[in-house]
Amino acid sequence: MPITFTSAEKAILQDVAIPPRPQALIDISAEAKKNEPDVSVIAKIISSDISISSSVLQVVNSAAFSRGKEITSIQQAVMTLGFKRVLPLVKSVALKSSMAQNDQLDLFWQQASLVATACSKIAQALGKTKLVDHVYMLGLFHNAGIPIMLLEFPSYSELLQQAETTGWSKFTDLERDKFGASHTTISTMLGQKWTLPAVMSEVIYNQHDIEGIFESGEISATGLELLSILKIARYAVFKKTTGETENEEWQLVTESIQEFLGVEDVDLENIIDDVLEDLN
């Protein structure tokens, strides 16, 4: 469905402490918008933020990207991948570093990192290499509203425990009933504030839709590709973290995803099995 915010959600969002973009990211974005961006300047800006630069190096050398040769410097990362591929990674790691940390949030980011890695692996397996970096960013950003709500609402943690049992699409209704806003709304607002591509905000907003979203015509083909990869990744991580295979949301969207991607049952199962093996 189109992105909309109720007056109640807007009022709450005005008071929610959505973290601002760090200065390094603002400077990188400004350089990237120039007619002839200077990759050496971009590399220098990234390197100036120790937290971001170290995290970017960790990501580009992780299982999500499976590079044969280790990348040892930001300059090498920018020259090898190109700044258009590095920018989404910078946004991804900057988001995490901009938020307060505690044990519960550490668990959240571990889960988000698994989803992000799974997204990249699935994009590679489907031959959608141009989406690899953006789906990694989507994997980290798609539920970024959850840590914000955990920090803002002391009772949110208790409600969050119901998410898997009630189903995420129903859980957003519970969030709105209790807090006046859902984590998808907060995540979407965060994505817009951090200047994510519009299609990505669209996917984040509709990530838990299960009724005819692939047939509605409300999301672009690229958006549906991103949404498909995200839903497959979330299911793979669900299987890894719970050891279960029954998932209501997955059962309701599997056929639509397969039809949209043109993937047979056995091929999709093989992709998920390969992702699980990589995550392990």
C-alpha positions in Angstrom: 0.0 0.0 0.0 1.2 3.6 -0.5 3.2 5.1 2.4 0.9 7.1 4.7 1.2 8.3 8.3 -1.8 9.0 10.5 -1.9 12.2 12.6 -1.3 10.1 15.7 1.8 8.5 14.2 3.2 11.9 13.1 2.7 13.2 16.6 4.6 10.3 18.1 7.3 10.4 15.5 8.0 14.1 16.3 8.9 13.0 19.8 10.8 9.8 18.9 14.6 10.2 19.0 15.4 9.1 15.4 19.2 9.3 15.1 20.5 11.8 12.7 22.9 10.9 9.9 26.5 11.1 11.1 28.6 14.0 9.5 30.8 11.5 7.6 27.7 10.1 5.8 26.5 13.7 5.0 29.9 14.6 3.6 30.1 11.4 1.5 26.6 11.9 0.1 27.5 15.5 -0.9 30.6 14.3 -2.7 28.7 11.5 -4.4 26.2 14.0 -5.9 28.9 15.9 -7.8 29.2 15.4 -11.5 32.7 13.9 -11.1 33.0 12.5 -7.5 36.5 12.1 -6.2 36.8 8.5 -4.9 39.9 9.5 -2.9 37.9 12.2 -1.1 35.2 9.6 -0.4 37.7 7.1 1.0 39.3 9.8 3.1 35.9 10.8 4.6 35.1 7.2 5.4 38.5 6.6 7.0 38.1 9.7 9.2 35.3 7.9 11.1 37.0 4.9 12.8 33.8 3.2 13.8 32.3 3.4 10.3 35.5 2.5 8.4 36.3 -0.6 10.5 32.7 -1.8 10.1 32.8 -1.3 6.4 36.0 -3.3 6.1 34.4 -6.1 8.2 31.3 -6.2 5.9 33.2 -6.2 2.6 35.3 -9.1 3.9 32.4 -11.0 5.3 30.4 -14.0 4.0 27.9 -11.6 2.6 30.3 -10.6 -0.2 32.5 -13.7 -0.5 35.5 -11.9 -2.0 38.5 -14.1 -2.7 41.1 -11.5 -1.8 40.9 -9.7 1.5 40.4 -5.9 1.3 42.7 -4.2 3.8 41.9 -0.5 3.4 39.0 1.8 2.7 40.9 3.2 -0.3 41.1 -0.3 -1.7 37.4 -1.0 -0.9 36.3 2.2 -2.7 38.6 1.5 -5.7 37.6 -2.2 -5.9 33.8 -1.8 -5.4 33.3 1.7 -6.6 31.7 4.5 -4.4 28.2 3.6 -5.7 28.5 0.2 -4.1 30.3 1.4 -1.0 27.7 4.1 -0.2 24.9 1.7 0.8 27.4 -0.2 3.0 28.4 3.1 4.7 24.7 3.9 5.4 24.2 0.4 6.8 27.0 0.4 9.3 26.5 4.1 10.2 22.9 3.3 11.3 24.1 0.8 13.8 26.9 2.9 15.2 24.5 5.9 15.6 22.3 4.1 18.1 22.8 3.4 21.8 23.9 -0.2 22.6 22.9 -2.7 25.2 22.6 -6.5 25.5 19.1 -6.6 24.0 20.1 -4.3 21.1 23.2 -6.4 20.5 20.9 -9.4 19.9 18.8 -7.3 17.6 21.8 -6.3 15.5 23.1 -9.8 15.4 19.7 -10.9 13.9 19.7 -7.9 11.5 23.2 -8.8 10.3 22.1 -12.4 9.6 19.2 -11.1 7.5 21.5 -8.7 5.7 24.0 -11.4 4.9 21.2 -13.7 3.8 19.8 -11.0 1.5 23.2 -10.6 -0.2 23.6 -14.4 -0.6 20.1 -14.7 -2.1 20.6 -11.9 -4.5 23.8 -13.6 -5.7 22.1 -16.9 -6.0 19.2 -15.4 -8.1 21.8 -13.7 -10.4 20.7 -10.2 -9.2 24.2 -9.0 -8.6 23.3 -5.3 -9.0 21.1 -5.6 -5.9 23.6 -7.2 -3.6 24.7 -4.0 -1.8 21.3 -2.5 -1.6 19.7 -5.7 -0.2 22.4 -5.8 2.4 21.4 -2.3 3.4 17.7 -3.3 3.3 18.5 -6.2 5.6 19.9 -3.9 8.2 17.4 -1.1 7.8 14.1 -3.0 7.4 13.4 -3.4 11.1 15.5 -0.4 12.4 12.3 0.9 14.0 12.5 -1.9 16.6 15.6 -0.6 18.5 14.2 2.9 18.4 10.9 1.7 20.0 12.9 -0.4 22.5 14.7 2.7 23.6 11.6 4.9 23.6 9.0 2.6 25.2 10.0 0.6 28.3 7.1 -1.9 27.8 7.9 -2.5 24.2 10.2 -5.4 24.9 7.4 -7.4 26.5 5.2 -6.9 23.5 8.0 -7.7 21.0 8.1 -11.2 22.4 4.7 -11.9 20.8 5.9 -11.0 17.3 6.7 -14.5 16.0 3.7 -16.2 17.7 1.1 -13.7 16.5 2.7 -13.1 13.1 4.4 -9.9 12.1 1.4 -8.5 10.1 -0.8 -8.9 13.1 1.9 -7.6 15.4 2.0 -4.2 13.7 -1.7 -3.8 14.7 -0.8 -4.6 18.3 1.9 -2.0 18.2 -0.4 0.7 16.8 -3.1 -0.2 19.5 -0.6 0.2 22.3 1.9 2.8 21.1 0.1 4.6 18.2 2.8 3.6 15.7 4.4 0.5 14.4 8.0 -0.5 13.9 7.5 -0.5 10.1 6.3 3.2 10.3 9.3 4.2 12.4 11.6 2.2 10.1 10.2 4.0 7.0 10.6 7.4 8.6 14.2 6.5 9.5 14.8 5.4 5.9 13.5 8.6 4.5 15.5 10.7 7.0 18.6 8.8 6.0 17.8 9.3 2.3 17.4 5.7 1.4 16.1 5.2 -2.2 12.3 5.7 -2.3 11.8 2.1 -3.5 13.6 0.8 -0.4 11.3 2.9 1.9 8.4 1.5 0.0 9.5 -2.1 0.6 10.2 -1.4 4.3 6.7 0.1 4.8 5.1 -2.9 3.0 7.5 -5.6 4.3 4.8 -7.6 6.3 2.0 -7.4 3.7 0.8 -10.8 2.7 -2.5 -10.2 1.0 -2.0 -9.7 -2.7 1.0 -7.4 -2.5 2.6 -9.1 -5.5 -0.5 -8.7 -7.6 -1.6 -5.3 -6.5 0.6 -3.2 -8.8 1.4 -0.9 -5.9 5.1 -1.7 -5.9 7.5 -1.5 -8.8 9.2 -4.5 -10.2 12.5 -3.6 -8.5 10.6 -3.1 -5.2 9.1 -6.6 -5.6 12.5 -8.0 -6.2 13.8 -6.4 -3.1 10.7 -7.5 -1.1 11.1 -11.1 -2.4 14.7 -11.3 -1.4 13.9 -9.8 2.0 11.1 -12.3 2.7 13.2 -15.3 1.7 16.1 -14.0 3.9 13.8 -13.5 6.9 12.4 -17.0 6.5 16.0 -18.5 6.3 17.0 -16.6 9.4 13.8 -17.7 11.1 14.7 -21.3 10.4 18.2 -20.8 11.7 17.3 -19.1 14.9 14.2 -21.1 15.9 14.9 -24.5 14.3 11.3 -24.4 13.0 10.0 -24.6 9.5 6.3 -23.6 10.0 5.9 -19.9 9.4 2.5 -18.5 8.5 3.7 -15.4 6.7 6.1 -17.5 4.6 3.4 -20.0 3.7 1.1 -17.2 2.5 3.7 -15.5 0.2 5.8 -18.4 -1.1 3.7 -19.1 -4.1 3.6 -15.4 -5.1 7.4 -15.1 -4.7 8.1 -18.2 -6.8 5.7 -17.0 -9.5 7.2 -13.5 -9.5 10.9 -14.7 -9.6 10.2 -17.7 -11.8 11.8 -20.1 -9.3 10.7 -23.7 -8.8 10.1 -25.3 -5.4 13.3 -27.3 -5.4 15.4 -24.4 -6.6 14.1 -22.1 -3.8 14.7 -24.8 -1.2 18.2 -25.2 -2.5 18.9 -21.5 -2.2 17.6 -21.4 1.4 19.6 -24.5 2.3 22.8 -22.9 0.8 22.1 -19.7 2.7 21.6 -21.6 6.0 24.9 -23.4 5.4 26.7 -20.1 4.9 25.1 -18.6 8.0 26.2 -21.5 10.0 
